[in-house]
Amino acid sequence: MKLKHKKKKLQRAIGMLLLVATAYASQQVLATELIELGTLGGSTSFARGVSSNGDVVIGDSFTNGDVFIRAFRWSAANGTMTDLGTLGGDSSVAFAVNSTGTVVVGWAIPLLAA
């Protein structure tokens, strides 16, 4: 009798796991298009965040000569990548953006004294 009860509990638990896994899988959104964002003159760029509606992408890109990395904000509205600057240093990185794409969080490396 105990074995039957344990078997039923196990079957219910497996059924619940399958239900949760199915619900999770159905919420996944598949990309329908790959968009080339470009670079800030260098060979490579890295996307690190995207706004909730997908209109803004942030990240960092190598500049000309691949020496420095600069934070960028790409906008679907005009399809351009904007250099976010460095606060006076050599390099910067953007690693988060808010849901509307209006606030970007990152860091900048200050110039080293010669």
Summary of the structure (lengths in Angstrom):
residues: 114
radius of gyration: 22.8
end to end distance: 81.3
largest distance: 81.3
contacts: 286
relative contact order: 0.15
helix: 25%
strand: 38%
